[in-house]
């Protein structure tokens, strides 16, 4: 009975140490048979069992001070900037954040001392991480930031914040020519964005058309892109279009609609006709009857002149 009890204790301690992730070496001693009243055993015998449980490996502990120091963090205009400072190599010391190029104290520990309400600080204890966040990023926020640890002597890590402006780009713009009756697809991508936009709106002649029930069109949004599909282009579809993502510069284009055969496209158009139809359009030359007649007369005149010169 005592042996069973000892094994149960061993198993319980093993599970406990494994779950908690502690590093501990422990010797558990269990008696297998005991005294005279214990069922006829031949004296007291013991088993010795050693249990060694190692610590859980934290992937963030692989980050060295050299890998953090003098790194560049990019944020987009109007977005949120996050700078992460890991302190596991010096213990979980309190951190002071400063904007070094302006000698401005931002935070100390969990307190914000900047007059800017856009700053916030977070301490993730189990990762030994101090995180500085700045929302509604402006161009003036770019510069050098310092994460200073309250060690003796003090230790510092430096980060450079770079601010970029995201922009929309529409393929084929700024002018697109298509025929009536084609299926048109406009594709807009967001460049230089550090976070996905909350929305991407399409406008036609100043009116937002993402949810327009009056027109046979469809808008599909992806992570950093949006597509506008018009199934059957008409004269009413001509005009100015604008792709406007959240926190990004909008892209403009002008759609020119001309009358012609279905599935034909001109000059950078994005109509979705068949390749055979578009190839036939580009390889064929259509001349009016008067031009054909004049060309024939010119050829006859040249041939007649050469004939007389030969026999003269």
Number of C-alpha atoms within 10 A of each C-alpha: 9 13 15 12 12 18 15 12 14 20 11 12 15 15 12 12 18 15 10 10 14 13 12 11 12 13 11 15 16 19 16 18 18 16 11 11 7 14 9 10 13 11 11 12 11 12 11 9 13 10 14 11 15 12 12 12 9 9 8 12 13 11 13 13 16 9 9 15 16 15 13 14 15 18 27 22 22 18 23 17 22 16 20 16 25 23 23 19 12 13 11 18 16 15 25 21 26 20 20 17 11 10 11 13 16 22 20 17 16 14 12 18 15 14 9 10 10 13 17 19 20 14 18 10 10 9 15 19 19 24 18 20 15 19 16 15 19 17 14 7 17 18 16 18 24 24 26 20 23 17 13 6 7 8 12 17 19 20 21 19 19 17 22 19 18 23 19 25 21 21 17 16 17 15 14 21 20 27 24 25 22 22 19 22 19 20 18 25 20 25 15 14 20 18 14 16 17 10 14 26 18 23 15 19 13 11 11 15 19 16 12 11 8 7 12 11 19 15 18 12 15 10 12 19 21 23 18 20 18 19 17 16 22 16 13 9 17 19 14 16 24 22 29 23 25 18 21 22 16 20 21 19 19 17 18 18 21 17 12 13 13 19 21 26 27 17 10 14 21 20 28 16 16 11 11 10 14 17 12 11 16 11 7 8 7 7 8 7 9 9 9 11 10 11 11 11 11 11 10 11 11 10 11 11 10 10 11 9 8 7 6 5
